[in-house]
Amino acid sequence: MSRRHSSQAGNTGSRYRKRVAGATSSVGAFLAFGMAPLAAAPAAHADVDFLGDLLGDLASSWSVADPGDAAATWDLDALFGAADPGSAADDPFSWTAIMDQWFYEPLHAGVQAWITSDFGEMVNNSINSMFGLYLIGNGVDGTALNPDGGDGGLLFGDGGAGWNSDAAGVDGGDGGDALGILGNGGAGGAGGAGADGGAGGTGSWWMGHGGAGGAGGAALAPGLSGGDGGDGGASVAWFFGNGGAGGAGGAGGNGVAGTFANGGTGNGGAGGSGGDGGTGGRSGYAWGNGGAGGQAGVGGNGGAGATGTAANPNGGNGGSAGSGGSGGVGGIKFDGSLGAAGQDADGGNGGAGGTGGDAYQDASGFLGNGGRGGTGGAGGSGVDGGDGGAGGNGGAGINGGAGGNGALGGAGVLTGGNGGAGGTGGDAAGSATSAGVAGNGGTGGQGGASDTGTAGNGGAGGHGGNGATGDDTIQTTGGNGGTGGRAGNATSGSGGEAGNGGDGGTGTFKGGNGGTGGVGSAGPLGGGDGGDGGAGGDATGWVDATGSTGVAPGTVYSQGGNGGTGGASAGPSASLTGDSSDTPTGGNGGDGGNGAEDGISIGGNGGAGGQGARGAGAAPGGNGGNGGNGGNGTYIGGNGGAGGNANSGGSTPGGDGGDGGNGGASAGATSGTLTNTHAGDGGRGGNGGNGTADAAPGNAGNGGNGGAGHGIADGGNGGNGGNGGSGDQSFGANGVSGVARGVAGADGGNGSTGGIGGNGGNGGSAENGNAGNAGNGGNGGNGGIGGTGGAGGTDPTTGLGQAGGNGGDGGAGGAGGTAGQAGEATGSGNDGSAGADGSQGNGGKGGNGGAGGAGAAGTDGSSSATGTGGDGTGGGKGGVGGNAGNGGTGYVGGVGGTGGAGGVGGAGGAGGDGGTNASGVGQAAGDGGDGGVGGAAGSGGTGGASTGGGPDGADGSDGTGGAGGVGGAGGTGGAGVDGTSPANAAGGDGSAGGAGGDGGKGGAGGTSAGGTGGVGGTGGAGGSGGAGGDGGDGGIDSTGNGFDGGDGADGGAGGNGGDGGTGGTSTGGSDGSAGGGGALGSGGAGGAAGQGNPGQGGGTPGADGTAGNNGSDGNPGS
């Protein structure tokens, strides 16, 4: 019968089914009967029973089924137990794998066995015909005419597989969808040459897997890209299903070889890029894994350059390589914990650059130059980045072709790809009429970056090509080595290692220089070391027929190549998280090449060592790399390379400087104008890294030894030692203040000792020439500054000020390095001069003492409404200032620190005011409390002693004594009560006012040994006397006679002002000034006299009362 149309986009034509399927209402009962013959497999029989039971429930709601609603109503724990599914992607014992292997696959296999059996096909065809729908059956596989696979039945069946394209440039067919209750999507078909793979079909809506994507086809033609892998089909199952895996990308085509035929350029063709891997399909809704991403295709290699021809004597250049494809992204996990997302795939490797073609040659030799090597292809990105491709080697010729550059490694989530190695330079033959220069090595590729793991390593630089050495009449120069690739950086993992520089090639006239080492990388969990410099190439000797180099005509002359400089290591993110205890170091310099053993030759200089990285977190500062050794020569030996400087740490010690390289030897040969024959000097040692507040500085590197002079050659001078790192120059660790906690201040930390200077190198020996001078020892590093003592607090219980912390001692200067031994002459020459030992570093300054804590203020006396006022309490004593630290010893002694100031005494509490008693008499006020005594000053530190002829450090000054506290003010006396004024009697007398309180004494200033004494505190003011009560007015009697007015009472006496505190004494400085006396208290006003009554009706008037006297004023304080 005619099958239904495919659901795949773009396919509307009719296709024929291989099989037919069944109907909804009768499926449950029919399968229970029809599948009985298959019950020999127990697991499958149990699955069919489960399916029959399930379909009985589903059939009645077929037309309204909603996967989202159904997923919410099914209880997975009731079906399979409430177990933790765990990780599923790669674990065969995971719950997802168990579900697939022991439940779904047997169930699916049983359904497929039924569909594909002869009896099943007969029954299914009948059911499909009965309902007029394609209900049970698999989709047909795609063909060339209809590439996409057909869809499965509406109840059961798998989608058909997409057509595997066998036509170049035509994509593979898409897999058919499984539309029913149970079934897998069809696999996508493989793409034809250079074409993409087909996408996998979707799985069924209840249970079913998505189909795998088809593989992309390999490149259609040389130099073209590979096809991309098809995407895996999604699982739309609400209950269980895995996404389909993405298809693999196709390989890129290799570039065509170059040719000069038919007008060709001779250059090799570029390689094609690898195809990208397909994306994995999404998992089912409730349970399942996302599909794995497809593997990326590799890049094609560049084509080789053509060999030169008579018409085109230069060799062709090699072609550039293709880049690797990107790995496919894993399918997502739709929801929940039952399953996992699919695994992303790795990036593809880049292709190798093509080889440069050799030049044309006839019987006489090469007639042209070699071709350049091709550049490598970049690595693709993925979970692990693909490696960058290597550069192609240069071709040989009169002049060699340059090696191709290595390519960048691909970025990776876990691991970055390694950079490709640079290609080797082509060899140079030269000719009788033309000097030959060999090709330089290619630069190494940079390592790929990493997100969470280790970044890629930089590629090694290519070696320089060699010049021909068989004929010393032909001048050839070796090629220079390529620079090493930079290491990849890591976002949250470890950085990669840098690539080493390539070695220089050999030549008759001159060896090539070594390549520079690559720069290391940064990473929070550790960085990479800098790459080592390449070695300089040796020279075998060239006959200088004309004496152009300064030798006598016909003399053999040669010069070794210089060694490459070591690469610096990166920072400061070597340990941002504090998890790394290892800091990358600088790369070592390469050794210089040797000159020829006969004639006049000059050795190459050694390369300098690279700088170490700055430390961070728990990682110390990185060490500098060692300098390379100088090469030997008959006329002049090469100089040793300088050691690399170290770097400072974070909270950890600074690194050590690298050692200088040794100088090369000289045989003492001379010729022509070249008469100053000598051996090479040793390289200078690297400086040590500086210390920090919490860590010691690093030691310096030693100078290299001078080379030995033979014959009449002078020996080489020894290299000077490096300078030691200095202790922290900002501050040592300061003591913690005790102010907030009410305790004594903590002592400041001692400054760190400076790093040790490097030893000087030994002078080279000589025979009949002058021996080499000894190298000077390096200077020691300066000592660190002592920390300041913390300020003292105030004890909340006693009110006493606490002592300030003592300042830390300044660090001693680091020891100077020992001078090397002077070279000795064994023949008629002179011995070398002695070197000087390095000076000790300067001593660090002593830390200042912390200030003493202030005394607490006294408590005010309580005022009373009916009685006398309370006295105020005295202020607390100020704390003692901390002693300063001593200056460190050194070439110049460190200055002593300044002593801490004494704490200020606390102010006395004020006296309380007096009240009025029951009799109406004003009561006396309370006296003010005395001010607290100021704290004693701390002593200044002793200056550090000089150990090398410099001045001693100056002593620090003593601190200032603390000021005395202010005395408390006296309280005010209570006021007297006014007399009564009765209507029919004499006026009452007022009551007396209370006396004012005396002011408290000012506190004494603190003492100081050599500084200024503290100022005495000011005395407290006397309190005012209370006012006397007024007399009451007289009344009138019954006869009209007036009564007398009452007497006013006397006011209370004013309080005396407190005396000022004495100034603090100083044995070697100025005494503190005394505090001023307190102001006197004013006497209280006398009460007014009461008025006598004038009387009425001729009665006798009453007399006025007598006014009270004003109270006497107190005395001012002295």
VENBEL-V672569 format. One record per residue. RES is the residue in one small letter. PHI is phi as a letter, one per 40 degrees, with the letter a starting at -180 (none if undefined). Layout:
# VENBEL-V672569
res = {RES;RES}
phi = {PHI;PHI}
This chain:
# VENBEL-V672569
res = {m;s;r;r;h;s;s;q;a;g;n;t;g;s;r;y;r;k;r;v;a;g;a;t;s;s;v;g;a;f;l;a;f;g;m;a;p;l;a;a;a;p;a;a;h;a;d;v;d;f;l;g;d;l;l;g;d;l;a;s;s;w;s;v;a;d;p;g;d;a;a;a;t;w;d;l;d;a;l;f;g;a;a;d;p;g;s;a;a;d;d;p;f;s;w;t;a;i;m;d;q;w;f;y;e;p;l;h;a;g;v;q;a;w;i;t;s;d;f;g;e;m;v;n;n;s;i;n;s;m;f;g;l;y;l;i;g;n;g;v;d;g;t;a;l;n;p;d;g;g;d;g;g;l;l;f;g;d;g;g;a;g;w;n;s;d;a;a;g;v;d;g;g;d;g;g;d;a;l;g;i;l;g;n;g;g;a;g;g;a;g;g;a;g;a;d;g;g;a;g;g;t;g;s;w;w;m;g;h;g;g;a;g;g;a;g;g;a;a;l;a;p;g;l;s;g;g;d;g;g;d;g;g;a;s;v;a;w;f;f;g;n;g;g;a;g;g;a;g;g;a;g;g;n;g;v;a;g;t;f;a;n;g;g;t;g;n;g;g;a;g;g;s;g;g;d;g;g;t;g;g;r;s;g;y;a;w;g;n;g;g;a;g;g;q;a;g;v;g;g;n;g;g;a;g;a;t;g;t;a;a;n;p;n;g;g;n;g;g;s;a;g;s;g;g;s;g;g;v;g;g;i;k;f;d;g;s;l;g;a;a;g;q;d;a;d;g;g;n;g;g;a;g;g;t;g;g;d;a;y;q;d;a;s;g;f;l;g;n;g;g;r;g;g;t;g;g;a;g;g;s;g;v;d;g;g;d;g;g;a;g;g;n;g;g;a;g;i;n;g;g;a;g;g;n;g;a;l;g;g;a;g;v;l;t;g;g;n;g;g;a;g;g;t;g;g;d;a;a;g;s;a;t;s;a;g;v;a;g;n;g;g;t;g;g;q;g;g;a;s;d;t;g;t;a;g;n;g;g;a;g;g;h;g;g;n;g;a;t;g;d;d;t;i;q;t;t;g;g;n;g;g;t;g;g;r;a;g;n;a;t;s;g;s;g;g;e;a;g;n;g;g;d;g;g;t;g;t;f;k;g;g;n;g;g;t;g;g;v;g;s;a;g;p;l;g;g;g;d;g;g;d;g;g;a;g;g;d;a;t;g;w;v;d;a;t;g;s;t;g;v;a;p;g;t;v;y;s;q;g;g;n;g;g;t;g;g;a;s;a;g;p;s;a;s;l;t;g;d;s;s;d;t;p;t;g;g;n;g;g;d;g;g;n;g;a;e;d;g;i;s;i;g;g;n;g;g;a;g;g;q;g;a;r;g;a;g;a;a;p;g;g;n;g;g;n;g;g;n;g;g;n;g;t;y;i;g;g;n;g;g;a;g;g;n;a;n;s;g;g;s;t;p;g;g;d;g;g;d;g;g;n;g;g;a;s;a;g;a;t;s;g;t;l;t;n;t;h;a;g;d;g;g;r;g;g;n;g;g;n;g;t;a;d;a;a;p;g;n;a;g;n;g;g;n;g;g;a;g;h;g;i;a;d;g;g;n;g;g;n;g;g;n;g;g;s;g;d;q;s;f;g;a;n;g;v;s;g;v;a;r;g;v;a;g;a;d;g;g;n;g;s;t;g;g;i;g;g;n;g;g;n;g;g;s;a;e;n;g;n;a;g;n;a;g;n;g;g;n;g;g;n;g;g;i;g;g;t;g;g;a;g;g;t;d;p;t;t;g;l;g;q;a;g;g;n;g;g;d;g;g;a;g;g;a;g;g;t;a;g;q;a;g;e;a;t;g;s;g;n;d;g;s;a;g;a;d;g;s;q;g;n;g;g;k;g;g;n;g;g;a;g;g;a;g;a;a;g;t;d;g;s;s;s;a;t;g;t;g;g;d;g;t;g;g;g;k;g;g;v;g;g;n;a;g;n;g;g;t;g;y;v;g;g;v;g;g;t;g;g;a;g;g;v;g;g;a;g;g;a;g;g;d;g;g;t;n;a;s;g;v;g;q;a;a;g;d;g;g;d;g;g;v;g;g;a;a;g;s;g;g;t;g;g;a;s;t;g;g;g;p;d;g;a;d;g;s;d;g;t;g;g;a;g;g;v;g;g;a;g;g;t;g;g;a;g;v;d;g;t;s;p;a;n;a;a;g;g;d;g;s;a;g;g;a;g;g;d;g;g;k;g;g;a;g;g;t;s;a;g;g;t;g;g;v;g;g;t;g;g;a;g;g;s;g;g;a;g;g;d;g;g;d;g;g;i;d;s;t;g;n;g;f;d;g;g;d;g;a;d;g;g;a;g;g;n;g;g;d;g;g;t;g;g;t;s;t;g;g;s;d;g;s;a;g;g;g;g;a;l;g;s;g;g;a;g;g;a;a;g;q;g;n;p;g;q;g;g;g;t;p;g;a;d;g;t;a;g;n;n;g;s;d;g;n;p;g;s}
phi = {none;c;c;c;c;c;c;c;c;g;b;b;c;c;b;b;c;c;a;b;b;b;b;c;c;b;c;d;c;c;c;d;c;c;c;d;c;c;c;c;c;d;c;c;c;c;c;c;c;c;c;c;c;c;c;c;c;c;c;c;b;d;c;b;c;b;d;c;c;c;c;c;c;c;c;c;c;c;c;b;g;c;b;c;c;g;c;b;c;b;b;c;c;c;c;c;c;c;d;c;c;b;b;c;c;c;c;c;c;c;c;c;c;c;c;c;c;c;c;c;c;c;c;c;c;c;c;c;c;d;c;g;b;c;c;b;i;c;c;c;c;c;b;c;c;b;c;c;c;c;c;c;c;c;b;b;h;c;c;c;c;c;c;c;c;b;b;d;g;b;c;c;c;c;c;c;c;c;c;c;c;a;i;c;c;c;c;c;c;c;c;c;d;g;b;c;c;c;c;c;c;c;c;c;c;c;a;i;c;c;c;c;c;c;c;c;c;c;d;c;a;d;g;c;c;c;c;c;c;c;c;c;c;c;c;c;c;c;b;a;i;c;c;c;c;c;c;c;c;c;c;c;c;c;c;c;c;c;a;c;c;f;g;c;c;g;c;c;c;c;c;c;c;c;c;c;c;c;c;c;c;c;c;c;c;c;a;i;b;c;c;c;c;c;c;c;c;c;c;c;c;c;c;c;c;c;c;c;b;c;c;b;c;c;c;c;c;c;c;c;c;c;c;c;c;c;c;c;c;c;c;c;c;c;a;g;b;c;h;a;c;c;c;c;c;c;c;c;c;c;c;c;c;c;c;c;c;c;c;c;a;b;c;c;h;c;b;a;b;c;c;c;c;c;c;c;c;c;c;c;c;i;d;b;c;c;c;c;c;c;c;c;c;c;c;c;a;d;b;c;c;c;c;c;c;c;b;c;c;c;c;b;c;c;b;c;c;c;c;c;c;c;c;c;c;c;c;b;c;g;a;c;b;a;c;b;b;c;c;c;c;c;c;c;c;c;c;c;c;b;c;b;b;c;c;c;c;c;c;c;c;c;c;c;c;c;c;c;b;c;b;c;c;b;c;b;b;c;c;c;c;c;c;c;c;c;c;c;c;b;c;b;b;b;c;c;c;c;c;c;c;c;c;c;c;c;a;c;c;a;c;c;c;c;c;c;c;c;c;c;b;b;a;d;c;h;b;b;c;c;c;c;c;c;c;c;c;c;b;c;h;b;c;c;c;b;g;c;c;h;c;c;d;g;c;c;b;a;a;c;c;c;c;c;c;c;c;c;c;c;a;c;c;c;a;c;c;g;c;b;b;b;b;c;b;c;c;c;c;c;c;c;c;c;c;c;c;b;g;b;b;b;c;c;c;c;c;c;c;c;c;c;c;c;c;a;g;c;c;c;c;c;c;c;c;c;c;c;c;c;c;c;a;c;b;b;c;c;c;c;c;c;c;c;c;c;b;c;c;c;b;b;c;c;c;c;c;c;c;c;c;c;c;c;c;b;c;g;c;b;a;f;c;c;b;c;c;a;c;c;c;c;c;c;c;c;c;c;c;c;c;b;d;b;a;c;c;c;c;c;c;c;c;c;c;c;c;c;c;b;g;c;c;c;c;c;c;c;c;c;c;c;c;c;c;c;c;d;c;c;a;c;c;c;c;c;c;c;c;c;b;g;b;c;c;c;c;c;c;c;c;c;c;c;c;c;c;c;c;c;c;c;c;c;c;a;b;b;c;c;c;c;c;c;c;c;c;c;c;c;c;c;c;c;c;c;c;c;c;c;c;c;b;b;c;c;c;c;g;c;c;c;c;c;c;c;c;c;c;c;c;c;c;c;c;c;c;c;c;c;c;c;c;b;c;c;b;c;c;c;c;c;c;c;c;c;c;c;c;c;c;c;c;c;c;c;c;c;c;c;c;c;c;c;c;c;c;c;c;c;c;c;c;b;c;b;b;c;c;c;c;c;c;c;c;c;c;c;c;c;c;c;c;c;c;c;c;c;c;i;d;b;c;c;c;c;c;c;c;c;c;c;c;c;c;c;c;c;c;c;c;c;c;c;b;b;c;c;c;g;c;c;c;c;c;c;c;c;c;c;c;c;c;c;c;c;c;c;c;c;c;c;c;c;c;c;b;b;g;c;c;c;c;c;c;c;c;c;c;c;c;c;c;c;c;c;c;c;c;c;c;c;c;c;c;c;c;c;c;c;b;c;c;b;a;c;c;c;c;c;c;c;c;c;c;c;c;c;c;c;c;c;c;c;c;c;c;a;c;b;c;c;c;c;c;c;c;c;c;c;c;c;c;c;c;c;c;c;c;c;c;c;c;c;c;b;c;c;c;g;c;c;c;c;c;c;c;c;c;c;c;c;c;c;c;c;c;c;c;c;c;c;c;c;c;b;c;b;b;c;c;c;c;c;c;c;c;c;c;c;c;c;c;c;c;c;c;c;c;c;c;c;c;c;g;b;g;g;c;c;c;c;c;c;c;c;c;c;c;c;c;c;c;c;c;c;c;c}
